[in-house]
Amino acid sequence: MITGDHPDTGIAIAKEISIIPAHGELPPFTVITDKDLADKVPSGESFVDDGSAEALKLEAFWTQVVVHARVFARVTPIHKQLIVQALQKWGGKQADGKCYGDIVAMTGDGVNDAPALKQANVGVAMGIRGTEVAKDAADIILLDDEFSSIVHGIEQGRLSSENLQKSIAYTLCSKVPQCMPNFMELLGIPLALNVSQVLAIDIGTDIWTAIAYAWQPKESALMERKPRHPTLEKIVNGGVLVYAYAYMGLMQMVCCWYFYFQAPGIWNNLGKSEFTPEEAHTNKVASTMYYYTLVVGQIAAAMATTTYHESLFKYLAPNGKLNICIGMEVIFAMLIIFEPTSQGIFMTTGLTAKQLLMPWMTFVAISCVEEIRKSFARKAVHAREVVLQNFFVREVAPQNPLTQRLLDA
């Protein structure tokens, strides 16, 4: 909490709203006043790392402040801006000792708050009682002056970020089974997926389904997850790549090749470079089976990636636009497989009823594996929550009567 009021006033309010413990002696650096900051202001416009005595003194002080400080009292507008700069520079310290900087949101309503609002990553001004100067400096204006609106905004931002990440993960899932047929052709296996079929999947089906993720409703545990630091965790990170390529893409590829080799006579065509008309037709059947299995695999991926941990039996399929896109994928695939003109363009051929039903085992297999993975993920999250809750009840709650009353209630 940052205030221009007297330290005693700030401390009393902070205790009332559980920012600091209500009883006991406060640790060092918990409350910072204007006197503490008097000689802790850089001579320039911002902090520097030039190794000078001033820089080292400021670093020693502010690295403690960003970790331990809970109340800043009797501060000036420059102090407010400086606090934001310090959090952006020395906050977010990781286990390796490196500081990546905090993402800072600053709320304010007065002229004195304008410099800090401008400096913060997200400046939030009050729409009703806020001054015009504060509104001009802010990134966001709360029209109702309710802090709960900030929570709703954070929730919407997290949802947008997660949905973008899910959309990218879904799009990348099909890349492994799309690329592998080209390498397998070098080993004498007739081409399982041609360029036109790849384009049919990427442009004709995947792109619309990926866009539909923009309307994906939130998971129930969205706000319980740790926020994503943009420096430490990119939207396309190692977890997304492993999920898309080494997990989902691998399952799709295995299923595609399995049903590819279910085409009658395809085993006899291995290693050949020239084919009779009958053998060429066999290759078309196998290729069509591969293509159709990949379409079904992408439908399974579309459903699986709608949640990180939550079971689809609970989450269901609430995104109507995504459901429509999945239905259109099936219709588009049927046109490519059975429509004569499309058969010539995409080098496909009609399949029997059995051949159309068999690849749906891919959907069942991937969905079952995903439910098992999500079950283990939920158990791991629950175990971490139990450890944190026990620590909170044992160490934190006894120091704060308000928190203890809330827990007892």
Residue pairs with C-beta under 8 A, 6 or more apart in sequence:
1 10
1 13
1 14
1 19
1 70
1 71
1 72
2 72
2 75
2 80
2 83
2 116
3 9
3 10
3 13
3 71
3 72
3 73
3 74
3 75
4 73
4 74
4 75
4 76
4 112
5 73
5 74
6 73
6 74
7 31
7 33
7 71
7 73
7 74
9 73
10 31
10 71
10 72
10 73
11 20
11 31
11 71
11 73
14 20
14 70
14 71
15 21
15 22
16 402
17 402
18 400
18 402
18 403
19 70
19 71
20 26
20 30
20 31
20 70
20 71
21 399
21 400
22 399
22 400
22 401
22 402
23 399
23 401
24 399
27 68
28 64
28 68
29 64
29 65
29 67
29 68
29 69
30 68
30 69
30 70
30 71
31 69
31 70
31 71
31 72
31 73
32 65
32 69
32 71
32 72
32 73
33 72
33 73
33 74
33 75
34 73
34 74
34 75
34 76
34 79
35 74
37 75
37 79
37 82
40 57
40 58
40 61
40 62
41 78
41 79
41 82
42 48
42 54
42 55
42 58
42 82
43 54
46 85
47 55
47 58
47 59
47 62
47 85
47 86
47 89
48 55
49 55
49 59
59 90
62 86
62 89
62 90
63 90
63 93
63 99
65 83
65 86
66 86
66 87
66 90
66 91
66 102
67 93
72 79
72 80
72 83
75 83
76 112
77 112
77 113
77 114
77 115
77 116
78 115
80 106
80 108
80 112
80 113
80 115
80 116
81 115
81 116
81 118
81 119
83 116
84 104
84 106
84 116
84 119
84 120
85 119
87 101
87 102
87 104
88 101
88 102
88 104
88 119
88 121
89 99
89 101
90 99
90 101
91 99
91 101
91 102
91 104
92 99
92 100
92 101
92 102
92 103
92 229
92 231
92 232
93 99
93 100
94 100
94 232
100 229
100 231
100 232
101 231
103 121
103 122
103 227
103 229
103 230
104 119
104 120
104 121
104 122
105 120
105 121
105 122
105 123
105 124
105 150
106 113
106 116
106 117
106 119
106 120
106 122
106 123
106 124
107 113
107 124
107 125
107 126
107 147
107 150
108 114
108 116
108 117
108 123
108 124
108 125
108 126
108 130
108 134
108 138
109 125
109 126
109 129
109 130
109 131
109 134
110 130
110 131
110 134
111 131
111 133
111 134
113 125
113 134
113 137
114 133
114 134
114 136
114 137
115 137
116 123
117 123
117 124
117 125
117 134
117 137
117 138
117 139
118 137
120 139
122 139
122 140
123 137
123 138
123 139
123 140
124 138
124 139
124 140
124 141
124 142
124 150
125 134
125 135
125 137
125 138
125 140
125 141
125 142
126 134
126 141
126 142
126 145
127 135
127 141
127 142
127 143
127 144
127 145
128 143
128 144
128 145
129 145
130 138
130 141
130 145
135 141
140 153
142 149
142 150
143 149
151 223
154 223
155 218
155 222
155 223
158 218
158 222
158 223
158 225
158 227
158 228
159 216
159 218
159 222
160 214
161 228
161 235
162 218
162 219
162 222
162 308
163 213
163 214
163 216
164 213
164 235
165 235
165 236
165 240
166 213
166 216
166 305
166 306
167 210
167 211
167 213
167 214
168 210
168 235
168 236
168 240
169 240
169 243
169 244
169 248
169 305
170 206
170 209
170 210
170 213
170 244
170 298
170 301
170 302
170 305
171 206
171 207
171 210
172 240
172 241
172 244
172 245
172 249
173 244
173 248
173 249
173 252
173 297
173 298
173 301
173 305
174 201
174 202
174 206
174 249
174 252
174 294
174 297
174 298
174 301
175 244
175 245
175 249
176 245
176 249
176 250
176 252
176 253
177 193
177 249
177 252
177 253
177 256
177 290
177 294
177 297
178 193
178 198
178 201
178 202
178 294
180 253
180 257
181 189
181 191
181 192
181 193
181 290
182 191
184 192
185 191
185 192
188 270
188 271
188 272
189 270
190 266
190 269
190 270
190 272
190 275
190 283
190 286
190 287
191 283
191 287
192 256
192 257
192 260
192 286
192 287
192 290
193 256
193 287
193 290
193 291
193 294
194 287
194 346
194 347
196 345
196 346
196 347
197 287
197 291
197 336
197 346
197 347
197 348
200 291
200 332
200 336
200 346
201 291
201 294
201 295
201 298
204 332
204 336
205 295
205 298
205 325
205 328
205 329
205 332
205 333
206 298
208 325
208 328
209 298
209 302
209 322
209 325
209 326
209 329
211 325
212 319
212 321
212 322
212 324
212 325
213 306
213 319
213 322
215 319
215 320
215 321
215 322
216 306
216 319
216 322
217 318
217 319
219 307
219 308
219 309
219 310
219 315
220 310
220 314
221 309
221 310
221 381
248 301
248 304
248 305
248 366
251 297
251 365
251 366
251 369
252 293
252 294
252 297
252 298
252 300
252 301
252 362
252 366
255 293
255 297
255 359
255 361
255 362
255 365
255 366
256 290
256 293
256 294
256 297
256 362
257 290
258 293
259 289
259 290
259 292
259 293
259 358
259 359
259 362
260 266
260 286
260 287
260 289
260 290
260 293
261 267
261 286
262 289
262 355
262 358
263 282
263 285
263 286
263 289
263 355
264 282
264 285
265 278
265 279
265 282
266 282
266 283
266 285
266 286
268 279
268 282
269 275
269 279
269 282
269 283
272 279
275 283
281 349
284 347
284 348
284 349
285 349
285 351
285 355
287 347
287 348
288 337
288 348
288 349
288 351
289 351
289 355
289 359
291 333
291 336
291 337
291 346
291 348
292 333
292 337
292 351
292 356
292 359
293 359
293 362
295 329
295 330
295 333
296 359
296 360
296 362
296 363
297 362
297 363
297 366
298 329
299 326
299 329
299 330
299 363
300 362
300 363
300 366
300 367
300 370
301 366
302 322
302 325
302 326
303 312
303 317
303 326
303 367
304 312
304 366
304 367
304 370
306 312
306 315
306 317
306 319
306 322
307 315
307 374
308 374
308 377
309 374
309 377
309 378
309 381
310 374
310 378
311 371
311 374
311 375
311 378
312 367
312 370
312 371
313 371
317 323
335 342
336 342
336 343
336 346
336 348
337 343
337 348
337 349
337 350
337 351
338 350
342 348
343 349
343 350
393 407
396 403
397 403
397 404
397 407
398 404
